[in-house]
Amino acid sequence: MKIKIANLTERNLGDTPEWETYPFSCKFCLWWEFPEECMDPSKEKKEEILQKKLKWIQGTNKLFGNCGKILYLDGKAVGYSQYAPPEFLPHSADYQAGPPSKDAVLISCLFIPPIEFRGLGLGTQLLQSIIDDLRDRGIQAIETFARRGNPNNPSGPVEFCLRNGFRVYKNDSEFPLMRLEL
């Protein structure tokens, strides 16, 4: 098993793994970036959505730096992550346990969509790559809205976060805000 984790760029966004229970995949999701325009992606043209996501990645990379990663297993993309300061992810302010802290970077997505690749430690490796990246950039904390009782959530389950050193920072019955001090 050869694992490669690459920074998310406009060139490799198209590699993002597909998710069978979502209309397309994370590459077409605008949930975090454009809450005022977030619609069911199946009702919009995929190419228009992709262009909007690409523009967000370009702008975020320019102003903040790298904002995501793709995990490849034997050359096939099987994992995706996206992260940025909360002001780049305005929908984060709408969560019951929000808003995220201004001193933290928010992981909006950390997901291994293919079920057959879960439970192999790939999510932990992807998270560790994010931690290393952000620690090297002087970031003091990471936060995420994890989900209780549902492993099929792109922001990750609470149990995964707890196993990887996060603590419940602001509680909520469905999406608590989890925090990891770096």
C-alpha positions in Angstrom: 0.0 0.0 0.0 1.7 3.2 -1.2 0.3 6.4 0.5 0.8 9.9 -0.9 -0.7 13.0 0.6 -0.7 16.1 -1.7 -1.6 19.7 -1.0 -5.0 20.6 -2.6 -4.5 22.8 -5.6 -6.6 23.9 -8.5 -4.8 21.2 -10.6 -5.7 18.2 -8.4 -9.2 19.2 -7.2 -10.6 17.0 -9.9 -9.0 14.0 -8.3 -11.2 14.4 -5.2 -12.8 11.0 -4.5 -16.5 10.5 -5.3 -19.0 9.9 -2.5 -21.8 7.6 -3.4 -24.3 9.0 -1.0 -23.8 12.6 -2.1 -24.8 13.9 -5.5 -21.2 14.3 -6.7 -18.3 14.7 -4.3 -16.5 17.2 -2.1 -15.1 19.0 -5.1 -18.6 20.3 -5.9 -19.6 21.2 -2.3 -19.9 24.9 -1.5 -21.5 24.4 1.9 -18.8 26.1 3.9 -17.6 28.7 1.4 -20.8 30.2 0.0 -23.7 29.7 2.5 -25.8 32.3 0.7 -25.6 30.3 -2.5 -25.4 26.8 -1.1 -28.0 24.8 -3.0 -28.4 21.2 -3.8 -25.6 20.6 -6.2 -27.7 18.3 -8.3 -29.8 21.4 -9.3 -26.8 23.4 -10.6 -24.4 22.7 -13.4 -21.4 20.8 -12.1 -18.9 22.8 -14.1 -20.1 26.1 -12.7 -19.8 24.8 -9.2 -16.4 23.4 -9.9 -15.2 26.8 -11.2 -16.5 28.5 -8.0 -14.7 26.0 -5.8 -11.5 26.5 -7.9 -11.7 30.2 -7.4 -12.2 29.8 -3.7 -9.1 27.5 -3.5 -7.0 30.0 -5.5 -8.0 32.9 -3.3 -7.6 31.0 -0.1 -4.2 29.7 -1.1 -3.1 33.2 -2.0 -4.3 34.8 1.3 -3.9 32.0 3.8 -1.7 29.3 2.1 -2.5 25.7 1.5 -6.1 24.9 2.5 -6.5 21.2 1.9 -5.0 17.8 1.1 -5.8 14.8 -1.0 -4.8 11.3 0.1 -3.8 8.9 -2.6 -3.6 5.1 -2.0 -1.7 3.3 -4.8 -2.3 6.3 -7.1 -6.0 6.5 -6.4 -7.5 9.4 -4.5 -9.4 8.0 -1.5 -9.3 10.9 1.0 -10.0 14.6 1.0 -9.5 17.5 3.5 -10.2 21.2 3.5 -9.3 23.7 6.1 -8.9 27.5 6.6 -9.5 30.2 9.1 -13.2 30.6 9.9 -13.6 33.8 8.0 -12.9 31.8 4.8 -15.7 29.4 5.7 -18.6 31.7 6.6 -21.2 28.9 7.1 -19.2 27.8 10.2 -20.8 30.7 12.1 -24.2 29.2 11.7 -23.6 26.1 13.7 -25.3 25.8 17.1 -21.9 25.1 18.8 -20.2 27.9 16.8 -18.8 30.1 15.8 -15.3 28.7 15.7 -12.5 30.5 17.5 -10.6 33.2 15.7 -7.3 31.8 16.9 -7.9 28.4 15.3 -8.0 27.0 11.8 -11.2 25.1 11.0 -11.2 21.7 9.3 -14.4 21.8 7.3 -13.9 18.4 5.7 -11.7 15.4 6.5 -13.2 12.4 4.8 -12.4 9.0 3.4 -15.5 8.5 1.2 -14.9 4.9 0.0 -16.2 2.7 2.9 -13.7 0.0 2.0 -10.8 2.3 2.9 -12.1 3.3 6.3 -10.6 1.8 9.5 -7.2 1.5 7.9 -5.7 4.6 9.6 -5.8 6.7 6.5 -7.9 9.4 8.1 -5.4 9.6 11.0 -2.6 10.0 8.5 -4.5 12.7 6.6 -5.1 14.5 9.9 -1.5 14.2 10.9 -0.4 15.8 7.6 -2.8 18.7 8.4 -1.4 19.1 11.9 2.2 19.1 10.7 1.4 21.7 8.0 -0.4 24.0 10.4 2.1 23.6 13.2 4.9 24.5 10.7 3.0 27.6 9.9 2.7 28.7 13.5 -1.0 27.9 14.0 -1.9 27.4 17.6 -5.1 25.4 17.4 -7.4 23.4 15.1 -11.1 23.1 15.4 -13.8 21.1 13.6 -17.5 20.4 13.8 -17.6 16.7 14.2 -20.8 14.7 14.1 -22.2 12.4 16.7 -23.4 9.0 15.7 -22.8 9.1 11.9 -19.5 8.1 10.4 -20.7 9.1 6.9 -20.1 12.8 7.6 -17.5 14.8 5.7 -16.4 16.7 8.8 -15.7 13.4 10.6 -17.2 11.6 13.6 -16.7 12.8 17.2 -15.1 9.4 18.0 -12.4 9.9 15.4 -11.6 13.4 16.7 -11.4 12.2 20.3 -9.0 9.3 19.4 -6.8 11.9 17.7 -6.4 14.2 20.6 -9.3 16.7 20.1 -11.6 17.6 23.0 -15.2 18.8 23.0 -14.7 22.6 23.1 -18.4 23.7 22.7 -20.9 21.0 23.1 -23.9 20.2 20.9 -26.1 17.1 20.7 -25.3 16.6 16.9 -22.3 18.8 15.9 -20.0 19.7 18.8 -17.1 22.0 18.1 -13.9 20.0 18.7 -10.6 21.6 19.4 -7.0 20.4 19.3 -4.2 22.6 20.8 -1.0 22.5 18.8 
